[in-house]
Every structure is written in C-alpha cells, then in structure tokens.
Amino acid sequence: MKAIQIRKAIAAALDDERNTRADRIVDGVVISLIVISTLEIFMSSFASIGGRMNAVLNFIDLFTTIVFTVEVTLRIWLAGDINPKYKGFKGRLKYCCSFYGLIDILATYPFYLTLIFPIPYTVFKALRIIRLLRIFRYMTS
C-alpha cells in the first residue's frame, strides 16, 4: 500500500494541471533547471568562458541531464496516473509521441547515445535547447 501512495504522490507532483504545493515546487525546480541548463549551453559556446569555467559548466551539464532524465522517466512511467488517456504500455507510447513527450525525449535521452556511439556530444547538446519549449508547459496564460 505504501508504494501506491508514493506513486500517487509523485504523479500528483508531476501533474501540470494540479496546483498543489508539491506541484509548484516541482515546477519551480524544473523551470530553474531549464534556465540554468540553457545558460550553461550558451556560456559553453564561448571559448573564453568555456575554457575558464569548463569544470563548473560540465558539472552543471551532467547534473541537469541526470535530473531531467529522472524527471522524464518518471513522467513516462507515471503517464497513466497523471492522465488516464495514457494508461498502460500503449498509453505511455502515446505520451512519448505527444508534443511535450517528444520534447522531453529529444532534450534528454540523446545524451546517452554519446556513451554508446562515437558521435560528438556537441551534436546532441544543441537538441537540449529544445528544453526551452518545456517552459510552455508551465505557463498558465
């Protein structure tokens, strides 16, 4: 019973339609990390900044990627709990093909392809700018 309560609490915190305290905290953290990640990508594109702050920028990059990976994976896993139209395996696939699902996947998971295939990381880093589109999820107007 405890696992079901935890699952429901996580789904409620990730649900963009609710306006609970946990949801507002998650939204604030995600929006902050999107801004920080975007600034990191911008700053690392300048050789004069990227060279001096390389270790800090790499840490920010890795940290935000890990956090977004956890968040996106939880959104996919709990898609049916967040919205009933995404129940079951087919529902999760439907979520992954939705606008925000595609943004989540394209902005997060390609990082891991660089660990498997000899593709320059900078190719996939450009996809992370797509995270800016995620901010529209949190806008109420």
N, C-alpha and C positions, 0 to 999 in steps of 0.2 A: 504494500500500500504506500509506503514511503517513496518508492521510485516513481509511482504515478503522480504523487503530489509534487515531486521535484520536477518531473517532466512538464506538468501543467504550469508550474511557476515559471519555468524557463520560457515556455511557449507564450505565456502572458507577457513576460518582459520583452520578448521579441516582436509581439504583435503591434503593428504600427497603428492599428485602429483604436486601441485602448489608450486611456490617458491615466494610467496608474503611476505611482511614484517610481516603481521599478522600470516601467517603460520609458519614462522621462530620463532616468539615469542612463539606461542603455542607449537611448537616442543621443543624449549629450556626449557620451563617450565615443560613440561611432562617428558622430559629426566632427568631434575634435580630432579623432584619429584620421579621418578623411582629409581634414585641413592640414594636419601635421605631415601626413604622407605626401600630399600634393606639394607642400613647401619643400620637403626633402627631395622630391624628384626635381623640382625647379632648381634648388640650390646645387644639387649634384651635377647639373648640366653645365655649370660654370667651372672651368678648370681652376680658377683662382680660389674659389670657395671649396670646391670638392676636394682638392688636394690637401688643404689645411685641416678640414673637418671630416676627412674620409672615415675615420673610425666612428665618429658620432653619427654621421649620415648612414653608414652601414648598419649600425645598431638600430636606428630608427626604422630603417627599411625592413630589417629582419623582424623586429618587434611588431610593427604594424601588420606585416604579412602573416605572422603567426596568429595575432588576434583576429584578423579578418578571416583567416582560414577556419578558426574555431567558430566564429560567428556565422559564417556562410554554411558551414557543415551542419551546425545546429538548426539553422533556418530550413535547410533541405530535409533534415531528419524529422523536424517537428512541423513541417509544412501542413500536414493534415490536422494537427492540433491547433495551428494558428488560423487556418481557413479550411472548412470542411470540403471545399471543392478540390483540395489537394490530398485527400485521404488515399492511403495505400501507395504501392510502388508506382502505379501509373500516374497517380496524383502528384507524386514527387517529381516524376519526369515532366509532367505538365508545368509544375512550378519552375523547374530548371529551364523550360522553354519560354517562360513568361518574360516580360520586359526586365523586371528587376532581378529575376533569377539569372537571366543571361548576363546582365551587368555584374552581378555578384560573381559568377563563374569566370567571366573573362578578366575581371580585375584581380582575381585572387589565385586561381589554380594554375595558370600558365607558369608561375614562378617555379613550380615543381618539375616542369618539363626540362628546365635548365639543369636539373640534377641528374636527369636520365640521358638527355641528348646533348651533344656538343653544340648548342645554339647559344650565341652571345646573349647574356642576360639583359643587355640594353634593349634588345628587340622586344622582349616581353615587358620591360619596365614602362615602355610607352603605353601599353594597354592599361596600366594602373591609373592613368589619368581618367579612365572611364569611371573610377570611383566618385568623381565629382558628380556624375549623374545620379548617384545614390542619394545625394542630398535632397533631390526632389521627393524622395520617399517620405522625408521628414517634414516637408513643408505642408502646412495646413491650408494655405490660401491658394 
